[in-house]
Amino acid sequence: MNGNSLFVDTNILLYFLKFDSQIVEMISDKNLILSVISEIELLSFPDLGKLEEDLINEFLDNCVVFDLSLDIKGLAIRLRKKYKLKLPDAIIAASAINLNIPLLTSDKGLERLKN
């Protein structure tokens, strides 16, 4: 990954997909990396229509989606225990940390992870 890469949390992706101008400007020129957790979260909304699903899949085709690895699982466990994070948040944070890529999120629960 290069210095233009950014690991993005699901909430940021939702803002982007809703064309939030601040988020669009912030991430439009970045190589976006996300966790398989975010992919699952985006595609599993109960009322997701075919048009929205197609839009999300088209967007995901332009991102790098990381699966769980043993390293990420181990780190997620440690983060969850130490910071009492929700499991999806722990996996997303562990993925960004493991890849050494800055994490962009608006999740208040992840503020405990200052670095």
VMD Tcl script that draws the C-alpha trace (Angstrom):
set ca {
  {0.00 0.00 0.00}
  {1.19 3.50 -0.64}
  {0.87 6.78 1.25}
  {-2.32 7.57 -0.65}
  {-4.16 4.66 0.99}
  {-6.83 5.12 3.60}
  {-8.62 2.47 5.64}
  {-12.28 3.47 5.89}
  {-14.88 2.46 8.43}
  {-18.42 1.55 7.39}
  {-19.89 4.83 8.65}
  {-17.57 6.82 6.40}
  {-18.58 4.66 3.45}
  {-22.23 5.34 4.19}
  {-21.59 9.09 4.17}
  {-19.67 8.71 0.91}
  {-22.44 6.69 -0.73}
  {-24.92 9.38 0.33}
  {-22.67 11.92 -1.42}
  {-21.72 13.82 1.73}
  {-19.60 16.56 0.14}
  {-17.05 16.72 2.97}
  {-16.43 12.97 2.88}
  {-16.42 12.82 -0.92}
  {-13.75 15.52 -1.01}
  {-11.75 13.83 1.75}
  {-11.56 10.35 0.20}
  {-12.25 10.63 -3.52}
  {-8.57 10.68 -4.50}
  {-7.49 7.95 -2.06}
  {-6.91 4.23 -2.49}
  {-9.68 2.96 -0.25}
  {-9.10 -0.11 1.88}
  {-11.83 -1.70 3.96}
  {-12.54 -4.74 6.03}
  {-14.73 -7.60 4.92}
  {-16.83 -6.53 7.93}
  {-17.67 -3.26 6.19}
  {-18.55 -5.12 3.01}
  {-20.93 -7.35 4.97}
  {-22.44 -4.39 6.82}
  {-23.01 -2.41 3.62}
  {-24.64 -5.28 1.74}
  {-26.81 -6.61 4.57}
  {-29.17 -3.72 5.23}
  {-32.68 -5.26 5.34}
  {-34.33 -2.72 3.01}
  {-31.50 -2.54 0.51}
  {-32.94 -2.32 -2.99}
  {-31.41 -3.70 -6.17}
  {-30.28 -0.24 -7.31}
  {-28.53 0.47 -3.99}
  {-26.95 -2.98 -3.95}
  {-25.62 -2.48 -7.48}
  {-24.22 0.93 -6.50}
  {-22.49 -0.55 -3.45}
  {-21.05 -3.44 -5.45}
  {-19.77 -1.06 -8.12}
  {-18.15 1.03 -5.39}
  {-16.63 -2.05 -3.73}
  {-15.11 -3.11 -7.06}
  {-12.92 0.00 -6.79}
  {-11.74 -0.74 -3.25}
  {-9.46 -3.30 -1.67}
  {-11.40 -5.51 0.74}
  {-9.35 -7.33 3.37}
  {-10.45 -10.63 4.84}
  {-9.62 -11.80 8.32}
  {-6.17 -13.22 8.90}
  {-4.75 -14.87 11.99}
  {-2.88 -11.66 12.82}
  {-6.01 -9.53 12.48}
  {-8.08 -11.96 14.55}
  {-5.51 -11.98 17.35}
  {-5.21 -8.20 17.38}
  {-9.01 -7.79 17.28}
  {-9.30 -10.01 20.34}
  {-6.72 -7.95 22.22}
  {-8.32 -4.63 21.22}
  {-11.78 -5.84 22.16}
  {-10.62 -6.95 25.59}
  {-8.50 -3.87 26.32}
  {-10.85 -1.18 24.95}
  {-14.21 -2.98 25.27}
  {-14.95 -2.44 21.58}
  {-17.82 -3.95 19.66}
  {-16.62 -6.93 17.65}
  {-17.01 -5.32 14.19}
  {-15.17 -2.20 15.40}
  {-12.36 -4.30 16.86}
  {-11.94 -6.18 13.57}
  {-11.94 -2.99 11.50}
  {-9.45 -1.27 13.81}
  {-7.24 -4.37 13.94}
  {-7.22 -4.55 10.15}
  {-6.09 -0.93 9.80}
  {-3.45 -1.34 12.50}
  {-2.19 -4.60 11.01}
  {-1.82 -2.98 7.59}
  {-0.37 0.22 9.10}
  {-2.87 2.37 7.19}
  {-4.66 5.37 8.76}
  {-8.26 4.60 9.75}
  {-10.93 7.15 8.91}
  {-14.01 6.78 11.08}
  {-16.69 8.82 12.78}
  {-17.32 6.07 15.35}
  {-17.02 7.57 18.83}
  {-16.23 4.14 20.26}
  {-12.98 4.06 18.31}
  {-11.78 7.37 19.76}
  {-10.24 5.35 22.57}
  {-7.67 4.17 20.03}
  {-5.80 7.44 19.68}
  {-3.07 6.00 17.46}
}
mol new
graphics top color blue
foreach p $ca { graphics top sphere $p radius 0.5 }
foreach p [lrange $ca 0 end-1] q [lrange $ca 1 end] { graphics top cylinder $p $q radius 0.2 }
display resetview
